[in-house]
Amino acid sequence: MLQSRSRIPMSAFERPMSTIQNPSLPKPQIKFLLLEGIAETAVSALSTAGYDNVERLKTALDEETLVAQLNGVRFLGIRSRTKVTGAALQAQPTLAAVGCFSVGTNQ
């Protein structure tokens, strides 16, 4: 017989998944920021899928510059040098995902 569990306090899985008011946007309005020279093939793959609002930079960004560059960005692609801090994530509520194009695990 299964025993009932006591009520678990509110946790992340009980809160709304996103603070984004309208997560469904037309593809031209979905902005991608790719850092650290992520391959042009990534831009081509996104374009083939209908996503053309892609900015690709050759370098990593420090926290202050990253916060400024994230304005309006929905998806961020990094490699191993960019450090995405809690402050950077908090500063940009429209950011839906961060993808790491790297073989490292220290992200």
Salt bridges, closest charged atoms under 4 A:
GLU14 OE2 - ARG7 NH2 2.97
GLU40 OE1 - ARG56 NH1 3.26
